[in-house]
Amino acid sequence: MIPYGRQHITQADIDAVVEVLRSDFLTQGPAVPRFEQAVADYCGAAHAVAVNSATSALHIACLALDLGPGDLLWTSPVTFVASANCARYCGADVDFVDIDPRTYNLSVEALATKLEAAEQAGRLPKIVVPVHLTGQSCDMAAIDELSQRYGFRIIEDASHAIGGRYRDEPVGNCRYSDITVFSFHPVKIITTAEGGMALTQDAELATRLEMLRSHGITRDAAKMTRAPDGPWYYEQQLLGFNYRMTDLQAALGLSQMARLDEYVSRRHELAARYDRLLAGLPVVTPWQHPDGYSAFHLYVIRVAGGGEHERRRRVFEGLRRRGIGVNVHYIPVHTQPYYQQLGFAPGDFPASEAYYAEAISLPMYPTMSEAEQDQVVAALADALQEAQDGEGA
C-alpha cells in the first residue's frame, strides 16, 4: 500500500543517533540544545524549547501564557484534537472559529465577527490558536491586528508547517505570535520519531517553557528564591512536567534539518504535479494563498458533489481497496463526543463540516516517485467512476 505519509531516514540520520548511543548522554545532553539552536536559527526566533511532542508544546505554551480555569481559548474545528485539548489540560474553556472555505485555515472574517460579539458579551478569549493546516500559514498579520485590538495572546499551531513561509519570512519567527509550535512526528516534514518544539522571541516565556518541560525546576542560581545550599541545589518553582526530548531524538532531528528545504521543495514538486494530473477529474485541489509558501505536509482534495458525505466514503474506500493509503484530516473537533458533552453540536461550524464531508488526503512524502503518484491518480480516477456508477445504480 502507498501510505499517505512516510518518514525518510538516511544513513546520516542513523549515524547521528548511533553517535549519541555511544556517548555519555542519552538525554539532557548536548544534542538537544544544538537542535534547538538549529531550528531557532532557521526560523529567526530568539528561543526554541524542544519537548517530547507537539501536544506537550501546546500544553506548556498555554501554561506559560497563564491560561487557567475561567479563561477561554479559541481555535479551528479542523485540526487534530490536541489544538483544543491543550486548553482543557489547563482547566480552561474552548470555543471554535469556523474555517475559510478556500484555505481551510481559521477564517479571519469569522474571527473578527466572533470577537465583536464576544466583546459585547464580556467573554473574550485569552488565547487564540491559529492552525496552519496542511502546512499553509494562516493570515497571521490580520490575526495579530485583531489581537492588538481585543487583547488576546497567540499560539501558532504550526505542527504541519516547519519549512513553510509567510510573507516571505519563515513560519516560526513569531513575528505575529507569542509562541509557535512545531511537530516532529514521523509523517511530518522532518522527524525526531516523536517530538515537538515551542519557539518564541520572549526570553521570559522561554524560561517558563524550559521550566515547565522539566518538572518546574531550575538549577540557575540567578533565578533561585534563596541562596543555594551547595552546587547540587535546585528549586522547583512551578508545577511542571517531564516533557523533555532525548538526545537520541534531537540528534535525529538535527540530522534531518540539513534536508528540510529539500524535503519542502520536493513536496511542492509533487503538489504541482498533482495539480496537473487531477485537472480533469471532478475534485477540488488545494488553493494556495499568494502570501504563503506552504510546507505541504498534506495534499487534501475535496470530492466534488455538494458535501455528499457518502460519495467521499465510496471514493475513500475505493482508493483503500486499490492499495492507496489515503486518510482524512480532520474530523471537526466540535463533533467529537467529548466536546459534544461540553455543549457543541453538529451544525455549529458549517464551513468546517462541509470541508470534512468532502476531504481526502492523498499520499505525499519526499521519496514518493512519479510512478507511485501516477498509481494514486489512476486509482482515484477509477474510484471516482466507481462511486458515480454506484450512485446511478
PADO-224531 format. One record per residue (C-alpha): residue number from 0; z, y, x; residue in three letters. Coordinates in pm, 1 decimal. Each point is the difference from the previous one (the first is absolute). Layout:
BEGIN
SITE   i        w        v        u  aa
SITE NUM        Z        Y        X ALA
...
This chain:
BEGIN
SITE   i        w        v        u  aa
SITE   0      0.0      0.0      0.0 MET
SITE   1    -79.0    352.8    118.9 ILE
SITE   2    334.0    185.9    -31.6 PRO
SITE   3     32.5    358.2   -125.6 TYR
SITE   4    173.8     90.3    326.9 GLY
SITE   5     62.5   -158.9    338.2 ARG
SITE   6    182.1    101.6    316.7 GLN
SITE   7   -182.8      6.5    333.2 HIS
SITE   8    205.1   -133.1    292.3 ILE
SITE   9   -149.1     12.4    349.0 THR
SITE  10    105.4   -153.7    328.8 GLN
SITE  11    128.2    344.2    101.9 ALA
SITE  12    230.6     -3.8   -303.7 ASP
SITE  13    127.2   -346.3     89.4 ILE
SITE  14     56.3     99.0    362.3 ASP
SITE  15    197.0    309.3   -108.5 ALA
SITE  16    233.0   -210.0   -215.9 VAL
SITE  17     41.0   -267.7    267.1 VAL
SITE  18     93.6    270.1    252.9 GLU
SITE  19    287.4    102.9   -226.9 VAL
SITE  20    105.5   -363.2    -48.7 LEU
SITE  21     30.5    -27.5    376.7 ARG
SITE  22    191.3    326.7     31.3 SER
SITE  23    369.7     79.6    -34.5 ASP
SITE  24    -40.2    157.7   -345.8 PHE
SITE  25   -124.7   -160.8   -318.7 LEU
SITE  26    134.5    282.4   -216.2 THR
SITE  27    132.8    351.9     59.1 GLN
SITE  28   -186.5     14.8    329.4 GLY
SITE  29   -271.1    228.6    141.4 PRO
SITE  30   -293.6   -121.8   -211.7 ALA
SITE  31    118.1    162.7   -323.4 VAL
SITE  32     24.2    357.1    137.1 PRO
SITE  33   -337.0    -43.9    173.4 ARG
SITE  34   -158.3   -103.7   -328.3 PHE
SITE  35    167.9    287.5   -182.8 GLU
SITE  36   -127.4    247.0    257.2 GLN
SITE  37   -354.2   -138.3    -18.5 ALA
SITE  38    -13.1     38.6   -378.4 VAL
SITE  39    162.7    344.5      9.2 ALA
SITE  40   -247.6    118.8    264.6 ASP
SITE  41   -296.1   -140.6   -194.3 TYR
SITE  42    106.5    172.2   -320.8 CYS
SITE  43    129.6    322.8    147.4 GLY
SITE  44    355.3    -52.3   -128.7 ALA
SITE  45    307.5    100.1    196.5 ALA
SITE  46    200.8   -309.8    -92.8 HIS
SITE  47    -69.6   -360.6   -101.3 ALA
SITE  48    260.0   -258.0   -103.2 VAL
SITE  49   -108.2   -364.9     -6.0 ALA
SITE  50    156.2   -238.5   -251.6 VAL
SITE  51    -46.1   -354.4   -125.3 ASN
SITE  52   -220.3     89.9   -300.0 SER
SITE  53   -154.5    293.8   -182.9 ALA
SITE  54    240.3    -74.5   -285.1 THR
SITE  55    290.2     59.8    238.5 SER
SITE  56   -167.1    319.0    120.0 ALA
SITE  57    -31.5    126.5   -358.1 LEU
SITE  58    365.0    -84.8    -67.8 HIS
SITE  59    142.3    184.0    299.6 ILE
SITE  60   -242.9    289.5    -54.5 ALA
SITE  61    151.3     47.9   -346.2 CYS
SITE  62    352.7    -22.9    141.7 LEU
SITE  63    -82.6    244.3    279.9 ALA
SITE  64   -106.3    248.7   -268.9 LEU
SITE  65    330.0    -58.9   -184.6 ASP
SITE  66   -147.5   -169.2   -306.1 LEU
SITE  67    277.3   -146.8   -210.5 GLY
SITE  68    139.4    -62.6   -349.3 PRO
SITE  69   -111.5    263.9   -249.1 GLY
SITE  70   -306.7     88.1    207.3 ASP
SITE  71   -359.7    -69.4    -95.3 LEU
SITE  72   -296.3   -129.1    202.4 LEU
SITE  73   -360.8     12.8   -124.0 TRP
SITE  74   -283.3   -214.1    130.5 THR
SITE  75   -329.5   -154.6   -108.8 SER
SITE  76     -7.0   -296.7   -238.8 PRO
SITE  77   -284.9   -152.8    204.4 VAL
SITE  78    182.6   -116.0    308.9 THR
SITE  79    210.0   -287.7    125.1 PHE
SITE  80    341.1     -3.3   -167.5 VAL
SITE  81    176.9    109.3    322.3 ALA
SITE  82   -118.8    359.7    -49.6 SER
SITE  83    223.5     19.6   -308.7 ALA
SITE  84    267.7   -252.9     91.5 ASN
SITE  85    112.6    213.2    295.3 CYS
SITE  86    147.0    248.9   -248.2 ALA
SITE  87    180.9   -271.6   -192.5 ARG
SITE  88    158.2   -124.7    324.2 TYR
SITE  89    158.1    346.3     26.1 CYS
SITE  90    123.1     -2.0   -360.3 GLY
SITE  91   -256.5    261.9   -100.5 ALA
SITE  92   -233.5      6.5   -298.6 ASP
SITE  93   -377.5    -47.9     13.5 VAL
SITE  94   -290.5    150.3   -188.9 ASP
SITE  95   -373.9    -17.8     54.4 PHE
SITE  96   -298.4    233.6     16.1 VAL
SITE  97   -335.3   -131.8   -118.4 ASP
SITE  98   -292.2    -42.8    238.5 ILE
SITE  99   -322.7    186.5     62.9 ASP
SITE 100   -273.5   -220.1   -153.7 PRO
SITE 101   -228.2     51.2    302.9 ARG
SITE 102    228.6    -39.2    302.0 THR
SITE 103    262.5   -220.7   -173.3 TYR
SITE 104    264.0    209.3    175.4 ASN
SITE 105    269.3    204.4   -170.9 LEU
SITE 106   -170.4    272.3   -206.5 SER
SITE 107     86.6    353.7    110.8 VAL
SITE 108    -90.6    128.9   -345.6 GLU
SITE 109    231.0   -252.2   -168.7 ALA
SITE 110    273.0     84.4    251.0 LEU
SITE 111    -28.2    374.7    -68.4 ALA
SITE 112     16.1    -53.4   -374.5 THR
SITE 113    297.3   -236.0     24.5 LYS
SITE 114    186.8    235.5    234.1 LEU
SITE 115    -42.2    291.5   -238.7 GLU
SITE 116    145.5   -207.9   -284.6 ALA
SITE 117    278.1   -134.3    224.0 ALA
SITE 118    100.3    351.4    104.1 GLU
SITE 119     32.6    102.2   -362.8 GLN
SITE 120    206.6   -312.8    -68.7 ALA
SITE 121    219.6     59.7    306.6 GLY
SITE 122    -85.2   -340.3    150.7 ARG
SITE 123   -214.7     53.1    308.6 LEU
SITE 124    -47.0   -274.9    259.9 PRO
SITE 125    186.2     15.6    328.6 LYS
SITE 126   -272.4   -200.6    176.6 ILE
SITE 127   -367.5    -65.7    -71.5 VAL
SITE 128   -164.6   -298.6    170.9 VAL
SITE 129   -380.3     36.5     10.7 PRO
SITE 130   -162.9   -335.0     80.9 VAL
SITE 131   -316.8     -3.2    210.7 HIS
SITE 132   -154.7   -289.1   -190.3 LEU
SITE 133   -254.3   -211.9    191.9 THR
SITE 134     42.0    232.9    300.9 GLY
SITE 135   -134.1    321.5   -156.7 GLN
SITE 136    238.2    294.5     26.2 SER
SITE 137    127.0    174.9   -307.9 CYS
SITE 138    -68.6    374.9    -29.2 ASP
SITE 139    304.0     80.5    209.1 MET
SITE 140    -56.4    374.8     33.1 ALA
SITE 141      1.5     39.7   -377.8 ALA
SITE 142    308.5   -223.0    -35.2 ILE
SITE 143    177.3    198.1    272.4 ASP
SITE 144    -84.2    324.4   -179.4 GLU
SITE 145    165.0   -136.7   -314.8 LEU
SITE 146    303.9   -107.3    205.1 SER
SITE 147     44.2    357.2    121.5 GLN
SITE 148      4.0    119.3   -360.4 ARG
SITE 149    218.5   -271.3   -152.3 TYR
SITE 150    223.3    -90.8    293.0 GLY
SITE 151    -55.5   -374.9     35.8 PHE
SITE 152    -24.6   -189.2    330.4 ARG
SITE 153   -299.9   -215.9     92.6 ILE
SITE 154    -20.8   -351.7    144.9 ILE
SITE 155   -357.8   -112.6     64.8 GLU
SITE 156    -36.8   -371.1    -66.3 ASP
SITE 157   -279.3    -49.9    251.8 ALA
SITE 158     49.4   -376.1     21.4 SER
SITE 159   -378.4    -40.5    -29.7 HIS
SITE 160   -101.6    301.3    203.8 ALA
SITE 161     77.3     -8.3    373.0 ILE
SITE 162   -320.7    104.3    176.1 GLY
SITE 163   -110.3    208.0   -297.2 GLY
SITE 164    -39.9    376.8     -0.4 ARG
SITE 165     52.9    287.0   -242.8 TYR
SITE 166   -176.4    332.0     56.3 ARG
SITE 167    -99.8   -133.5    340.6 ASP
SITE 168    360.0    -59.7    110.3 GLU
SITE 169    172.2   -338.3     34.1 PRO
SITE 170    190.5   -140.8   -293.2 VAL
SITE 171    357.6    -15.8    124.0 GLY
SITE 172     26.4    345.4    154.0 ASN
SITE 173    225.7    105.9   -289.8 CYS
SITE 174   -165.0    340.6    -29.3 ARG
SITE 175     41.8    -20.3   -375.8 TYR
SITE 176    301.4   -229.8    -29.4 SER
SITE 177    350.9    -61.4    122.8 ASP
SITE 178    -55.6   -365.4     94.6 ILE
SITE 179   -301.5   -233.2     19.3 THR
SITE 180     33.8   -377.9    -21.0 VAL
SITE 181   -236.5   -259.6    148.5 PHE
SITE 182    -17.6   -377.0    -50.9 SER
SITE 183    -91.0   -256.1    265.2 PHE
SITE 184    -21.2   -305.0   -225.5 HIS
SITE 185   -267.8   -247.5    120.3 PRO
SITE 186   -267.0    109.8   -249.4 VAL
SITE 187     45.6    370.5     83.6 LYS
SITE 188   -205.3    196.9    256.0 ILE
SITE 189    211.2   -111.1    296.5 ILE
SITE 190    283.8   -250.0     -6.8 THR
SITE 191    338.7    -75.0    149.7 THR
SITE 192     23.2   -312.2   -223.2 ALA
SITE 193    254.2    171.4   -223.9 GLU
SITE 194     90.7    358.3     76.2 GLY
SITE 195    -11.8    363.7    -97.6 GLY
SITE 196     57.2    347.6    132.8 MET
SITE 197    121.8    338.4   -121.9 ALA
SITE 198   -137.6    314.4    162.8 LEU
SITE 199    130.2    355.5    -26.1 THR
SITE 200    -15.3    338.9    169.9 GLN
SITE 201    369.4     62.1    -72.8 ASP
SITE 202    242.8    -98.1    277.9 ALA
SITE 203    299.4    -17.0   -236.1 GLU
SITE 204   -184.8   -230.7   -239.4 LEU
SITE 205   -105.2   -217.5    294.5 ALA
SITE 206    361.9    -35.4    111.9 THR
SITE 207    105.1   -104.9   -350.3 ARG
SITE 208   -286.5   -249.8    -21.8 LEU
SITE 209     95.9   -150.9    337.1 GLU
SITE 210    361.6    -39.9   -105.8 MET
SITE 211    -82.1   -137.9   -344.0 LEU
SITE 212   -220.6   -273.9    145.7 ARG
SITE 213    286.3   -122.2    220.1 SER
SITE 214    321.2    -18.7   -204.9 HIS
SITE 215     53.9    377.9     -2.0 GLY
SITE 216    122.3    -22.1    358.2 ILE
SITE 217    -42.9    246.1    284.8 THR
SITE 218     72.9    -55.2    369.5 ARG
SITE 219    -89.3    359.6     88.8 ASP
SITE 220    318.3    173.8    115.8 ALA
SITE 221   -143.3    338.8    -94.6 ALA
SITE 222    -18.0   -109.4   -362.5 LYS
SITE 223    345.4   -158.9    -22.1 MET
SITE 224    284.2    144.2   -204.1 THR
SITE 225    264.5    -75.2    261.3 ARG
SITE 226     20.9    -61.6    372.1 ALA
SITE 227   -113.7   -351.9     99.6 PRO
SITE 228    269.1   -248.3    103.7 ASP
SITE 229   -233.0   -124.9    272.6 GLY
SITE 230   -363.8    -79.9     82.1 PRO
SITE 231     -0.7   -279.2   -260.7 TRP
SITE 232     83.3    239.3   -283.8 TYR
SITE 233   -216.2     45.2   -309.6 TYR
SITE 234     48.6    157.7   -341.7 GLU
SITE 235   -117.8   -100.6   -343.2 GLN
SITE 236    -63.0    328.1   -178.3 GLN
SITE 237   -221.6   -116.7   -286.4 LEU
SITE 238    -30.2   -311.1   -214.2 LEU
SITE 239   -309.0   -136.1    169.5 GLY
SITE 240   -193.5   -325.5     15.0 PHE
SITE 241   -142.3   -245.6    248.4 ASN
SITE 242   -361.2    108.6    -42.8 TYR
SITE 243    -90.2    -11.9    368.9 ARG
SITE 244   -337.0   -109.5    135.1 MET
SITE 245      4.9   -253.3    284.8 THR
SITE 246   -160.1     53.4    339.1 ASP
SITE 247   -228.2   -297.0    -76.4 LEU
SITE 248   -138.8    181.4   -302.2 GLN
SITE 249    -25.4    330.5    181.5 ALA
SITE 250   -190.6   -156.8    289.7 ALA
SITE 251   -254.1   -140.4   -245.7 LEU
SITE 252    -29.6    336.7   -174.7 GLY
SITE 253    -42.8    188.3    326.5 LEU
SITE 254   -277.7   -236.6    104.8 SER
SITE 255   -170.5     39.4   -337.5 GLN
SITE 256     15.2    380.8     22.6 MET
SITE 257   -262.3    -17.3    274.8 ALA
SITE 258   -249.8   -123.9   -262.1 ARG
SITE 259    106.8    212.9   -297.2 LEU
SITE 260   -300.8    232.6      1.8 ASP
SITE 261   -233.9   -294.9     54.0 GLU
SITE 262    150.3   -179.9   -298.4 TYR
SITE 263    -33.1    301.0   -230.1 VAL
SITE 264   -356.6     65.9    114.5 SER
SITE 265    -95.8   -358.6    -75.6 ARG
SITE 266    157.5     25.4   -343.8 ARG
SITE 267   -216.7    305.8    -67.3 HIS
SITE 268   -308.6   -193.2    104.4 GLU
SITE 269     88.6   -280.4   -239.2 LEU
SITE 270     75.4    245.0   -281.9 ALA
SITE 271   -331.8    178.6     46.7 ALA
SITE 272   -181.2   -332.9     -2.3 ARG
SITE 273    184.3   -105.7   -317.2 TYR
SITE 274   -107.0    328.2   -158.1 ASP
SITE 275   -365.5    -80.6     73.3 ARG
SITE 276     13.7   -365.4    -98.9 LEU
SITE 277    182.7     64.2   -326.7 LEU
SITE 278   -216.9    291.6   -112.7 ALA
SITE 279   -194.2   -212.5   -247.9 GLY
SITE 280    296.9   -181.6   -153.0 LEU
SITE 281    200.9    112.2   -305.4 PRO
SITE 282    308.3    101.3    198.4 VAL
SITE 283    158.0    328.9    102.9 VAL
SITE 284     38.0     33.3    378.2 THR
SITE 285    274.1    209.4    167.8 PRO
SITE 286    -42.8    377.5     -5.5 TRP
SITE 287    105.9    184.1    313.5 GLN
SITE 288    134.0    354.5     -7.7 HIS
SITE 289   -177.3    223.6    255.1 PRO
SITE 290    336.9    124.9    132.5 ASP
SITE 291     94.7   -345.7    123.4 GLY
SITE 292    -98.0   -279.1    234.7 TYR
SITE 293    143.2   -317.9   -147.2 SER
SITE 294    154.3   -275.8    208.2 ALA
SITE 295   -171.8   -232.4   -252.8 PHE
SITE 296    278.8   -253.0    -19.1 HIS
SITE 297   -155.9   -116.8   -327.0 LEU
SITE 298   -343.3     12.9   -161.1 TYR
SITE 299     64.3     10.2   -374.5 VAL
SITE 300   -276.7    -33.0   -255.9 ILE
SITE 301     31.3     49.7   -372.9 ARG
SITE 302   -176.3   -244.0   -228.0 VAL
SITE 303   -187.5    226.5   -239.2 ALA
SITE 304     57.4    -56.7   -367.2 GLY
SITE 305    233.9    261.2   -138.8 GLY
SITE 306    324.7   -163.1    104.6 GLY
SITE 307    -77.8   -346.4   -128.0 GLU
SITE 308    282.4   -189.2    169.8 HIS
SITE 309   -151.3   -336.3    -89.9 GLU
SITE 310   -323.5     78.8    184.3 ARG
SITE 311    189.7     82.5    319.4 ARG
SITE 312    189.2   -327.3    -34.3 ARG
SITE 313   -321.4   -201.0    -38.5 ARG
SITE 314   -155.0    166.4    303.4 VAL
SITE 315    318.9    -44.3    204.3 PHE
SITE 316     24.6   -369.0    -85.9 GLU
SITE 317   -371.9    -47.2     64.3 GLY
SITE 318     37.3    147.1    347.6 LEU
SITE 319    302.0   -217.7     78.8 ARG
SITE 320   -192.7   -311.5   -108.6 ARG
SITE 321   -275.0    101.4    242.3 ARG
SITE 322    241.2     21.6    293.4 GLY
SITE 323     50.8    377.4      2.0 ILE
SITE 324    367.3     90.0     33.5 GLY
SITE 325     -1.1    316.4   -207.5 VAL
SITE 326    319.6    168.2   -113.0 ASN
SITE 327    116.6    279.2   -230.7 VAL
SITE 328    184.3    306.7    132.6 HIS
SITE 329    213.8     70.3   -195.2 TYR
SITE 330    160.4    -90.3   -330.9 ILE
SITE 331    134.4    340.2   -117.4 PRO
SITE 332    366.9     14.5     87.4 VAL
SITE 333    107.3    138.2   -337.1 HIS
SITE 334   -127.7   -316.6   -172.9 THR
SITE 335    224.6   -229.7    204.6 GLN
SITE 336    287.6   -157.5   -199.3 PRO
SITE 337    265.7    169.2    214.4 TYR
SITE 338   -143.8    345.7    -69.8 TYR
SITE 339    -59.3    -75.1   -366.2 GLN
SITE 340    373.5    -69.1    -22.7 GLN
SITE 341     45.6    358.0    123.9 LEU
SITE 342   -206.5    133.9   -289.7 GLY
SITE 343   -359.8      0.2    121.3 PHE
SITE 344   -271.6   -159.7   -209.3 ALA
SITE 345   -372.5    -80.1      6.1 PRO
SITE 346   -193.1    309.2   -104.6 GLY
SITE 347    222.6    242.8    192.6 ASP
SITE 348   -257.4     61.7    275.7 PHE
SITE 349   -349.2    -61.8   -141.4 PRO
SITE 350   -208.8     76.0    310.9 ALA
SITE 351    205.7   -246.1    204.7 SER
SITE 352    -32.6   -268.0   -265.9 GLU
SITE 353   -375.4     55.9    -35.2 ALA
SITE 354    -35.0    -39.0    376.8 TYR
SITE 355    206.7   -318.6     -1.4 TYR
SITE 356   -209.8   -156.4   -274.9 ALA
SITE 357   -312.3     23.3    218.4 GLU
SITE 358    111.9    -11.0    365.9 ALA
SITE 359    -85.4   -274.7    248.9 ILE
SITE 360     60.1     25.3    376.8 SER
SITE 361   -287.1   -155.4    193.4 LEU
SITE 362     52.9   -154.4    345.4 PRO
SITE 363     19.2    257.8    279.2 MET
SITE 364    121.1    -55.0    356.3 TYR
SITE 365   -130.8    100.3    344.6 PRO
SITE 366   -125.9   -344.2    105.2 THR
SITE 367   -191.6    -52.2   -322.7 MET
SITE 368   -363.8    -88.8     74.9 SER
SITE 369   -304.7    125.5   -186.9 GLU
SITE 370    -69.2   -359.9   -102.8 ALA
SITE 371    345.1    -20.3   -158.8 GLU
SITE 372    -56.4    330.9   -171.1 GLN
SITE 373   -336.4   -121.4   -132.1 ASP
SITE 374    180.6   -308.0   -132.8 GLN
SITE 375    250.9    221.3   -182.8 VAL
SITE 376   -273.5    211.3   -157.6 VAL
SITE 377   -204.4   -302.8   -107.5 ALA
SITE 378    309.5   -158.0   -155.0 ALA
SITE 379     81.7    325.0   -177.7 LEU
SITE 380   -351.3     21.9   -145.7 ALA
SITE 381     29.4   -357.8   -126.5 ASP
SITE 382    348.9     56.4   -140.9 ALA
SITE 383   -109.5    315.9   -180.4 LEU
SITE 384   -295.2   -181.7   -155.6 GLN
SITE 385    222.7   -291.1    -95.9 GLU
SITE 386    248.7    235.1   -164.1 ALA
SITE 387   -277.7    175.8   -192.2 GLN
SITE 388   -144.8   -332.0   -116.8 ASP
SITE 389    345.9   -112.0   -110.5 GLY
SITE 390     46.0    314.8   -209.0 GLU
SITE 391   -331.0    -65.3   -173.5 GLY
SITE 392     72.4   -363.9    -70.8 ALA
